[in-house]
Amino acid sequence: MFLSNLLKKFSKEKEKPRPWRLALGEYGEQLVADYLKRHDYRIVAANFIAPIGHGRDGRRITGEIDIVAYDESTRPFTLAFVEVKTRSSDEIAQPETAVDIRKQRQIIRAARVYRRITDVSEEPYRYDVASVVMKSGDAPVVTLRRGYFSEQRFSRSQWGRRDIQ
């Protein structure tokens, strides 16, 4: 009896409306996926999530890569890890400026996991950032920045050095 009452209660509840930011982000990711396909990319994964460590409090930290795709316009094909940033305006700053050092580190760590579990560690790869600006009344503008950042600044051999900027 208790279980049936509980099920009735939950079945009557309506779904919570999704925040508009999530809908905007998903729409931007779809626009970028279509853009990449038109420009000789073969998408192999979307919203890849991987465990990348643990926080000081012991909780698991995950990293996400929005789109993993092969750039087939290059020889050999280059594996591209694409971060997508969607904004309704670029008046204050370009969307790609949100890919700060912390976000770059998370993407790199998730990409290492991806390369390890898919056994593509020997293939060439790069980190791209795609921005989507959707001003009201205008068509969305998609911009792809190939090789926006690299792993060089995060290599372990440089961690103790103070002359790196």
C-alpha positions in Angstrom: 0.0 0.0 0.0 2.8 2.4 0.9 4.6 1.7 -2.4 1.5 2.2 -4.5 0.7 5.6 -2.8 4.3 6.6 -3.4 4.2 5.7 -7.1 0.9 7.6 -7.5 2.4 10.7 -5.9 5.4 10.6 -8.3 3.4 9.8 -11.4 1.3 12.9 -10.9 4.3 15.3 -10.6 5.2 17.2 -13.7 8.6 17.2 -15.1 10.7 20.2 -14.1 11.2 22.7 -16.9 14.8 22.7 -18.2 16.9 25.8 -17.6 17.2 27.9 -20.8 21.0 27.8 -20.5 21.0 24.0 -20.9 18.7 24.2 -23.9 20.9 27.0 -25.4 24.0 24.9 -24.9 22.5 21.7 -26.4 21.3 23.7 -29.4 24.8 25.2 -29.9 26.3 21.7 -29.7 24.0 20.5 -32.4 24.8 23.5 -34.6 28.5 22.8 -34.2 28.1 19.1 -34.9 26.3 20.0 -38.2 29.0 22.5 -39.0 31.8 19.9 -38.4 30.1 17.4 -40.6 29.9 19.9 -43.4 33.7 20.6 -43.0 35.0 17.0 -43.3 34.8 15.9 -39.7 33.6 12.5 -38.6 32.0 12.6 -35.2 32.8 9.6 -33.1 31.5 10.7 -29.6 29.4 13.5 -28.1 29.3 14.5 -24.4 32.1 12.0 -23.4 32.3 12.0 -19.6 35.3 10.4 -17.8 36.5 10.2 -14.2 39.6 12.4 -14.0 40.4 12.3 -10.3 39.2 13.0 -6.8 38.7 16.3 -5.0 40.2 17.2 -1.6 37.0 16.0 0.0 37.3 12.6 -1.7 34.4 13.1 -4.2 34.9 12.0 -7.7 35.7 14.6 -10.4 34.7 14.1 -13.9 35.7 15.8 -17.1 33.5 16.2 -20.2 34.4 16.6 -23.9 31.5 18.0 -25.9 32.5 16.5 -29.3 35.2 14.0 -30.3 35.7 13.9 -34.1 38.2 13.0 -36.7 39.3 15.9 -39.0 39.4 14.1 -42.3 40.6 17.1 -44.2 44.1 16.4 -42.8 46.5 13.6 -43.6 46.8 11.6 -41.4 43.4 12.2 -39.9 43.6 14.3 -36.7 41.5 13.4 -33.7 39.9 16.7 -32.5 38.6 17.2 -29.0 36.1 20.0 -29.4 34.8 22.2 -26.6 31.6 24.1 -27.5 30.7 27.5 -26.0 27.3 29.0 -26.9 26.3 32.5 -25.9 23.4 34.8 -26.7 25.7 37.7 -27.1 29.4 38.5 -27.6 29.3 42.1 -26.5 31.3 41.6 -23.3 33.6 38.7 -24.3 33.9 36.1 -27.0 32.5 32.7 -25.9 35.9 30.9 -26.2 37.3 33.0 -23.4 35.3 30.8 -21.0 37.7 28.0 -21.8 40.1 29.0 -19.1 43.1 27.1 -17.7 41.0 25.0 -15.3 38.7 24.0 -18.1 41.6 23.2 -20.4 43.1 21.0 -17.8 39.8 19.1 -17.3 39.5 18.6 -21.1 43.0 17.4 -21.4 42.6 14.9 -18.6 39.3 13.6 -20.1 41.0 13.3 -23.5 43.8 11.3 -22.0 41.3 8.8 -20.7 39.5 8.7 -24.0 42.7 8.1 -25.9 43.7 5.4 -23.4 40.4 3.4 -23.5 40.0 3.7 -27.3 43.7 2.8 -27.9 44.3 5.8 -30.1 47.3 7.2 -28.2 49.6 7.2 -31.2 47.3 9.2 -33.5 47.7 12.9 -33.9 45.3 15.0 -31.9 44.5 18.6 -31.0 42.1 20.7 -28.9 39.6 22.9 -30.7 37.1 25.3 -29.4 33.9 26.1 -31.3 31.9 29.2 -30.4 28.3 29.9 -31.3 26.8 33.4 -30.9 23.1 33.6 -31.2 22.0 37.2 -31.3 18.3 37.8 -31.4 17.0 38.3 -34.9 20.3 37.1 -36.5 21.3 33.7 -37.8 23.7 31.9 -35.4 27.4 32.4 -36.1 29.6 29.3 -35.6 33.4 29.9 -35.3 35.9 27.0 -35.1 39.3 27.7 -33.6 41.6 24.7 -34.4 44.4 24.0 -31.9 43.0 26.6 -29.5 45.2 25.2 -26.7 47.7 22.4 -26.2 49.0 20.2 -23.4 52.4 21.8 -23.4 51.7 24.2 -20.5 50.4 21.2 -18.4 53.3 18.8 -19.0 54.7 17.4 -15.7 58.3 18.2 -16.6 57.4 21.9 -16.3 55.4 21.9 -13.1 58.1 23.1 -10.7 59.4 25.9 -13.0 58.5 29.5 -12.2 59.6 31.1 -15.5 56.6 29.7 -17.4 53.8 32.2 -18.0 
